[in-house]
Amino acid sequence: MLAYAARRLAAIPPTLFIIVTLAFVVVRAAPGGPFDAEQSLPPQVKANLERAYGLDQPFLVQYVHYLRAIAHGDFGPSLKYRDLSVGALIAQGLPVSLTLGLAALSVALALGVPLGIWAALRRGRAVDHGIMGLAVLGLVLPSFVTGPFLALVFGLGLRWLPVAGWQDGNPYYLVLPVITLSLPLVAYIARLIRSSLLEVLQSDFIRAAQARGLGRRRVILRHALPPALLPVVSYLGPATAFVVTGSLVVETVFGLPGTGRFLVEGAINRDYTLVMGMVIVYGLITLTCNLAADLVYGWLDPRVGHAS
């Protein structure tokens, strides 16, 4: 298991290097520049700004300087938010995105796994059809539809919850965004655990456990559920990265000061350093989540570590 974890961990630096390189090339290859929108700038002032930020240097020189800077943890200054560094902007928005994403994932697991198990154990009955029908609805409805609908009903209509904004330490501002972000995850996890559990229940080792006279609850919880959770564990890596880094729509609908808006504004304004900083942070989060999912998968199924 340790060798398996070491191999997975060793793959992160080269993967991150490839991500940084590709992102640097794509961002710099996009048409326009960070100061093109400022039409009132005289050419000489624009040239001085580019010189001050090193944008007048050859491409390879800029690339090497950037790699050297991020190796020391310096993402550089923002080209648009000139009073703030990229690190300060990320530190400002990332806690909100992390809180929202991890809360949504927790809700998705707390609801999706039991609902999937319940549907599998009631296969073909009204409960099964009802849960799967709601799961399909949760998958097909996008966040920009469910978010405003929930805000309209529970915020403006019933006035139970705030519609938008953010206050540190006040969980009420998170309820509607978390529900909106977690609904597709609940649906997908419920469908995933249902199909996986139904497949495991048809296995020979389950029949053998039943033949030994073990109770139904023990057979399901001790023998059937651990292997049935393996597809869910595999899904948790990209799912965690998605809810943390892909909550742009939800953050926009509910006016949350997360990192998604910085990525969009940076791309629109050609803020090279801000976009690169966000890409690196998102890449690290994604790689870390996938590593954690691989390790949990290897712990649940030791054959993975021996085969890799």
C-alpha positions as CSV (number, residue, x, y, z in Angstrom):
1,M,0.0,0.0,0.0
2,L,2.9,2.4,0.8
3,A,4.5,1.7,-2.6
4,Y,1.1,2.3,-4.3
5,A,0.7,5.6,-2.4
6,A,4.3,6.7,-3.3
7,R,3.7,6.0,-7.0
8,R,0.5,8.0,-7.0
9,L,2.2,10.9,-5.1
10,A,5.2,10.9,-7.4
11,A,2.9,11.4,-10.4
12,I,1.6,14.8,-9.1
13,P,4.7,17.1,-9.8
14,P,5.1,16.1,-13.5
15,T,1.3,16.3,-14.0
16,L,1.2,19.7,-12.5
17,F,4.2,20.8,-14.5
18,I,2.3,19.8,-17.7
19,I,-0.8,21.7,-16.6
20,V,1.2,24.9,-15.8
21,T,3.0,24.7,-19.2
22,L,-0.1,24.2,-21.2
23,A,-2.0,26.9,-19.4
24,F,0.9,29.3,-19.8
25,V,1.0,28.7,-23.5
26,V,-2.8,28.9,-24.0
27,V,-3.2,32.1,-21.9
28,R,-0.4,33.9,-23.7
29,A,-1.6,32.7,-27.1
30,A,-5.0,34.2,-26.6
31,P,-5.6,37.4,-28.6
32,G,-5.4,40.7,-26.8
33,G,-3.4,41.8,-23.7
34,P,-4.1,43.0,-20.2
35,F,-3.8,46.7,-21.1
36,D,-5.6,46.7,-24.5
37,A,-9.0,47.7,-22.9
38,E,-7.4,50.9,-21.6
39,Q,-7.7,52.9,-24.7
40,S,-6.7,56.2,-23.0
41,L,-3.2,54.9,-22.3
42,P,-0.5,56.5,-24.5
43,P,1.6,54.0,-26.2
44,Q,4.6,54.9,-24.1
45,V,2.7,54.4,-20.9
46,K,1.5,51.1,-22.1
47,A,5.0,50.1,-23.0
48,N,6.2,51.1,-19.6
49,L,3.5,49.0,-17.9
50,E,4.4,45.9,-20.0
51,R,8.1,46.5,-19.1
52,A,7.2,46.8,-15.4
53,Y,5.4,43.4,-15.5
54,G,8.0,41.7,-17.7
55,L,5.6,41.3,-20.6
56,D,8.0,42.9,-23.1
57,Q,10.5,40.0,-22.6
58,P,10.6,36.9,-25.0
59,F,8.1,34.2,-24.3
60,L,10.6,31.6,-23.0
61,V,12.2,34.2,-20.7
62,Q,8.7,35.0,-19.2
63,Y,8.1,31.2,-18.9
64,V,11.3,30.6,-17.0
65,H,10.8,33.5,-14.7
66,Y,7.2,32.4,-13.9
67,L,8.4,28.8,-13.1
68,R,11.0,30.3,-10.8
69,A,8.5,32.5,-9.1
70,I,5.9,29.8,-8.4
71,A,8.6,27.4,-7.2
72,H,8.9,29.9,-4.3
73,G,5.2,30.2,-3.9
74,D,4.9,33.6,-5.6
75,F,2.0,33.8,-8.0
76,G,2.9,37.4,-8.9
77,P,0.8,40.6,-8.9
78,S,-2.6,40.8,-10.5
79,L,-2.5,42.9,-13.7
80,K,-6.0,44.3,-13.1
81,Y,-6.3,44.3,-9.3
82,R,-3.0,46.2,-9.1
83,D,-3.2,46.8,-5.3
84,L,-3.5,43.1,-4.6
85,S,-1.3,40.1,-5.4
86,V,-2.8,36.9,-7.0
87,G,-2.0,35.0,-3.8
88,A,-4.1,37.6,-1.8
89,L,-7.0,37.2,-4.2
90,I,-6.9,33.4,-4.0
91,A,-6.7,33.6,-0.2
92,Q,-9.7,35.8,-0.2
93,G,-12.0,33.6,-2.3
94,L,-10.8,30.1,-1.8
95,P,-12.2,29.6,1.8
96,V,-15.6,30.4,0.5
97,S,-15.4,28.0,-2.4
98,L,-13.9,25.3,-0.2
99,T,-16.6,25.7,2.4
100,L,-19.4,25.6,-0.2
101,G,-17.9,22.7,-2.1
102,L,-17.1,20.5,0.9
103,A,-20.5,21.2,2.5
104,A,-22.2,20.2,-0.8
105,L,-20.2,17.0,-1.0
106,S,-21.0,16.1,2.6
107,V,-24.7,16.6,1.9
108,A,-24.5,14.6,-1.3
109,L,-22.9,11.6,0.5
110,A,-25.2,11.8,3.4
111,L,-28.3,11.6,1.1
112,G,-27.1,9.8,-2.0
113,V,-25.6,6.7,-0.4
114,P,-28.7,5.9,1.8
115,L,-31.1,6.7,-1.0
116,G,-29.1,4.4,-3.4
117,I,-29.1,1.6,-0.9
118,W,-32.8,2.0,-0.2
119,A,-33.6,1.9,-3.9
120,A,-31.4,-1.2,-4.5
121,L,-33.1,-3.1,-1.6
122,R,-36.5,-2.1,-2.9
123,R,-35.8,-2.9,-6.5
124,G,-38.8,-2.6,-8.8
125,R,-41.1,-1.2,-6.1
126,A,-42.6,2.3,-5.8
127,V,-39.7,3.5,-3.6
128,D,-37.2,2.5,-6.2
129,H,-39.0,4.2,-9.1
130,G,-39.6,7.3,-7.0
131,I,-36.0,7.7,-6.0
132,M,-34.7,7.0,-9.5
133,G,-37.2,9.4,-11.0
134,L,-36.1,12.2,-8.6
135,A,-32.4,11.3,-9.4
136,V,-33.1,11.8,-13.1
137,L,-34.7,15.1,-12.4
138,G,-31.7,16.2,-10.3
139,L,-29.4,15.3,-13.1
140,V,-31.2,17.0,-15.9
141,L,-32.0,20.3,-14.1
142,P,-29.0,22.7,-14.3
143,S,-27.8,24.8,-11.4
144,F,-28.9,28.0,-13.1
145,V,-32.5,26.7,-13.0
146,T,-32.6,25.1,-9.5
147,G,-30.7,27.9,-7.9
148,P,-33.1,30.8,-8.8
149,F,-36.1,28.5,-8.2
150,L,-35.0,27.7,-4.7
151,A,-34.2,31.4,-4.1
152,L,-37.6,32.4,-5.4
153,V,-39.5,29.9,-3.2
154,F,-37.5,29.8,0.1
155,G,-36.0,33.3,-0.1
156,L,-38.5,35.6,-1.7
157,G,-41.7,33.6,-1.2
158,L,-41.4,32.0,2.3
159,R,-38.6,34.3,3.5
160,W,-37.0,31.5,5.4
161,L,-33.5,31.9,4.0
162,P,-31.3,34.8,2.5
163,V,-31.3,34.9,-1.2
164,A,-27.8,36.2,-1.8
165,G,-24.7,37.5,0.0
166,W,-22.2,36.1,2.5
167,Q,-21.6,36.6,6.2
168,D,-18.8,34.7,7.9
169,G,-20.1,32.4,10.5
170,N,-23.7,32.6,9.4
171,P,-24.7,29.1,8.0
172,Y,-28.0,30.4,6.7
173,Y,-26.3,32.0,3.7
174,L,-25.0,28.6,2.7
175,V,-28.2,26.6,2.8
176,L,-29.6,27.4,-0.6
177,P,-26.2,27.3,-2.4
178,V,-25.2,24.0,-0.9
179,I,-28.6,22.4,-1.8
180,T,-28.3,23.7,-5.3
181,L,-24.7,22.5,-5.8
182,S,-25.4,19.1,-4.1
183,L,-28.5,18.1,-6.0
184,P,-26.8,16.6,-9.1
185,L,-24.3,14.9,-6.9
186,V,-27.0,13.3,-4.7
187,A,-28.7,12.1,-7.9
188,Y,-25.5,10.6,-9.4
189,I,-24.3,9.0,-6.2
190,A,-27.8,7.4,-5.6
191,R,-27.8,6.0,-9.1
192,L,-24.2,4.8,-8.8
193,I,-24.6,3.0,-5.5
194,R,-27.9,1.4,-6.5
195,S,-26.5,-0.2,-9.7
196,S,-23.3,-1.2,-7.9
197,L,-25.1,-2.7,-4.9
198,L,-27.5,-4.7,-7.2
199,E,-24.5,-6.1,-9.1
200,V,-22.6,-7.1,-5.9
201,L,-25.8,-8.8,-4.4
202,Q,-25.7,-11.2,-7.4
203,S,-22.1,-12.2,-6.6
204,D,-21.1,-15.7,-5.5
205,F,-19.6,-14.6,-2.2
206,I,-22.9,-12.9,-1.2
207,R,-24.7,-16.2,-1.9
208,A,-22.1,-18.0,0.1
209,A,-22.6,-15.6,3.0
210,Q,-26.3,-16.1,2.9
211,A,-25.9,-19.9,2.7
212,R,-23.9,-19.7,6.0
213,G,-27.0,-18.3,7.6
214,L,-25.8,-14.8,8.1
215,G,-28.5,-12.2,8.7
216,R,-29.6,-9.9,5.9
217,R,-28.4,-6.8,7.7
218,R,-24.9,-8.3,8.3
219,V,-24.6,-9.5,4.7
220,I,-25.4,-6.1,3.3
221,L,-23.4,-3.9,5.7
222,R,-20.3,-6.2,6.1
223,H,-20.1,-8.1,2.8
224,A,-22.0,-6.3,0.1
225,L,-21.6,-2.6,0.9
226,P,-17.8,-2.2,1.0
227,P,-17.3,-3.5,-2.6
228,A,-20.4,-1.6,-3.7
229,L,-18.9,1.7,-2.5
230,L,-15.8,1.3,-4.8
231,P,-17.4,3.1,-7.8
232,V,-18.6,5.9,-5.4
233,V,-15.0,6.3,-4.1
234,S,-13.7,6.5,-7.6
235,Y,-16.2,9.2,-8.4
236,L,-15.4,11.2,-5.2
237,G,-12.1,12.5,-6.6
238,P,-13.5,14.3,-9.6
239,A,-16.7,15.1,-7.7
240,T,-14.7,16.9,-4.9
241,A,-12.7,18.8,-7.5
242,F,-15.9,19.8,-9.3
243,V,-17.8,21.1,-6.3
244,V,-14.8,23.1,-5.1
245,T,-13.7,24.5,-8.4
246,G,-16.8,24.2,-10.6
247,S,-19.2,26.2,-8.5
248,L,-19.1,29.3,-10.6
249,V,-22.7,29.3,-11.5
250,V,-23.9,28.8,-7.9
251,E,-21.5,31.5,-6.7
252,T,-22.8,33.9,-9.3
253,V,-26.5,33.1,-8.6
254,F,-26.2,33.6,-4.9
255,G,-23.6,36.4,-4.9
256,L,-20.9,34.5,-3.1
257,P,-17.3,35.9,-3.1
258,G,-15.6,32.7,-4.2
259,T,-12.8,32.0,-6.6
260,G,-14.9,31.3,-9.6
261,R,-15.5,35.0,-10.4
262,F,-11.7,35.7,-10.3
263,L,-11.1,33.1,-12.9
264,V,-13.8,34.5,-15.2
265,E,-12.8,38.1,-14.7
266,G,-9.2,37.2,-15.2
267,A,-9.9,35.5,-18.5
268,I,-12.0,38.4,-19.7
269,N,-9.5,41.0,-18.7
270,R,-6.5,38.9,-19.9
271,D,-5.1,39.0,-16.4
272,Y,-2.4,36.4,-17.1
273,T,-1.1,36.0,-13.6
274,L,-4.6,35.7,-12.0
275,V,-5.7,33.1,-14.5
276,M,-2.5,31.1,-14.1
277,G,-2.8,31.3,-10.3
278,M,-6.3,30.0,-10.4
279,V,-5.4,27.2,-12.8
280,I,-2.5,26.1,-10.6
281,V,-4.7,26.1,-7.5
282,Y,-7.5,24.2,-9.3
283,G,-5.0,21.8,-10.6
284,L,-3.6,21.1,-7.2
285,I,-7.0,20.6,-5.7
286,T,-8.0,18.2,-8.5
287,L,-4.8,16.2,-8.2
288,T,-5.1,16.0,-4.5
289,C,-8.7,14.9,-4.5
290,N,-7.9,12.2,-7.1
291,L,-4.9,11.0,-5.0
292,A,-7.1,10.8,-1.9
293,A,-9.7,8.8,-3.9
294,D,-7.1,6.5,-5.2
295,L,-5.7,5.8,-1.7
296,V,-9.2,5.1,-0.3
297,Y,-9.9,2.8,-3.2
298,G,-6.7,1.0,-2.6
299,W,-7.5,0.7,1.1
300,L,-11.0,-0.8,0.3
301,D,-9.6,-3.1,-2.4
302,P,-6.0,-4.1,-1.7
303,R,-5.8,-5.9,-5.1
304,V,-5.5,-2.4,-6.7
305,G,-2.2,-1.7,-4.9
306,H,-0.7,-5.1,-5.8
307,A,-1.8,-4.8,-9.4
308,S,-0.5,-1.3,-10.0
